[in-house]
Amino acid sequence: MASVTERLERALQREAPSWGIRPVPPDHRRLSGPDLAVLWGDLSVGLLVLLTGALLVPSLGFPRVLLVIVVGSTIGCIPLALVGLAGSREGVPGMVLFRPVLGVHGSYVPSVLNIVQLVGWTGFEFWAMSLVANRMLHVSYWFWLAVVAFVCTALALGGPILVVRKWLERFGAWMVAGVAAWITIKVLTTANLGSIWHRPGQGGLPFWLAVDLVIAMPVSWLPLIADYNRFARHGVSSAAGTYWGYALGNLWFYALGALLVLGAGLSDASPVGLGQAIAALAGGWIVLLALLVGETDEAFADIYSAAVSGQNLEGRINQRGGVMAVSVAGAALAVWLGLRPHVAVGTYESFLFLLGSVFVPLFGVFVADYFVLGHQGRLTSDMFDRDVRDDGGTRRRRVNVAAFSSWVIGFMIYQWSWTVPPGLEGWRRAMNALFHRWLHLPYPLAGSRWGASIPAFLAALVIHTFLSWSVGREPGRIRPPEVTEG
């Protein structure tokens, strides 16, 4: 007689088959453009997005905040949709897309960095949800951390198709949208909009650096998007659904976060402060509870994608075992943050900028390689085999020095252009010594007036395009998958 665990495993495999890093075959590609619009629209909203929107004020006045949000969302969602399109065409996860670009062994570097950032996001999500839940029902932060970790892990074990079809489209996304609409209406009807519109900003945050803070959210999903869009039926419709779903949600919640500061009198820009403001404004803790339930989807995506990135390092890793390991690591970080709440709040903004500095130029390299140079369909079967004997396979497994050089230069340009916030004084001193004292360059570049994301992305894209044209690359053809991985 089958055990409960075996029956659960069979049910999960039937409803939500796990797939490794090889291309997903057509019969497993079940998500439509509207499905992905729901998924990415839902992932673009949440408590941490409100928190990030709150960081834009009072440095900027509200009209300028709206312009920053529109510009940042419009720009930031373009590479998100492009990488999603590549994932749906090739049918592989995000980190596997880098095998032809960086080399198989070279793709391990962004995979490790992605796992680190996703464990970080998981810890921040667990921490924020547990803090707010405990403020609603005073049991214990540690009790709520256990509950949050259990729920998010269960969703990650289900996988993207199960979560989109069974949870988001039937309940989760509509609940979050309804609650967010109610909060928005309450803010707009109770705040003095005329006073908010004409209130000047206090300064201290350059326009394009503020745009970077908006771009940081869609950029944080760049390493993950192909993990989900590989299950898309059609590439173009999935890219359109991704772009509009994420852009609209990002616009909405960034603006709402700023309005909560300016219109609801929010003085504590932390998860607990946001929770108190929402509960007081929108009619009690039940509204916040519904919003909190919707936040579980972000943590689900972080956990699931970290496990998939681990499979790029070692294909024999069991995906669901990886999910459990990432959840444990995220919970451990949430324990650490729970013991140091002031460190957690002060670190969040720096965490966003550091993510941008790593992944913005990396995907500049990818966009150059895949879309500008047209190097598509180069995931040959030997890139998935551990033992490769032919010279061509060995060459494709080596690290691509030109691509890595472009990535590193883009990273350094981001650091040169970025005004390092308080809390990272050691890093600021190191960058000042490198650029100002050693290289005799002005630091930061143009006083950060141009921001950091756009210069870093364009530099990586242009440099990789030039180096690849100079050296020359050898395209191949994708081959159908031969075995199923779990």
Secondary structure, 3 states (H helix, E strand, C coil): CCCHHHHHHHHHHHHCCCCCCCCCCHHHCCECHHHHHHHHHHHCCCHHHHHHHHCCCCCCCHHHHHHHHHHHHHHHHHHHHHHHHHHHHHCCCCCHHHHHHHCCCCCHHHHHHHHHHHHHHHHHHHHHHHHHHHHHCCCCHHHHHHHHHHHHHHHHHHCHHHHHHHHHHHHHHHHHHHHHHHHHHHHHHHCCHHHHHHCCCCCCCCHHHHHHHHHHHHHHCHHHHHHHHCCECCHHHHHHHHHHHHHHHHHHHHHHHHHHHHHCCCCCCCHHHHHHHHHHHHCCHHHHHHHHHHHHHHHHHHHHHHHHHHHHHCCCCCHHHHHHHHHHHHHHHHHHHHHCHHHHHHHHHHHHHHHHHHHHHHHHHHHHHHHHCCCCCCCCHHHHCCCCCCHHHHHHHCCCHHHHHHHHHHHHHHHHHCCCCCCCHHHHHHHHHHHHHHCCCCCCHHHHCCCCHHHHHHHHHHHHHHHHHHHCCCCCCCCCCCCCCC
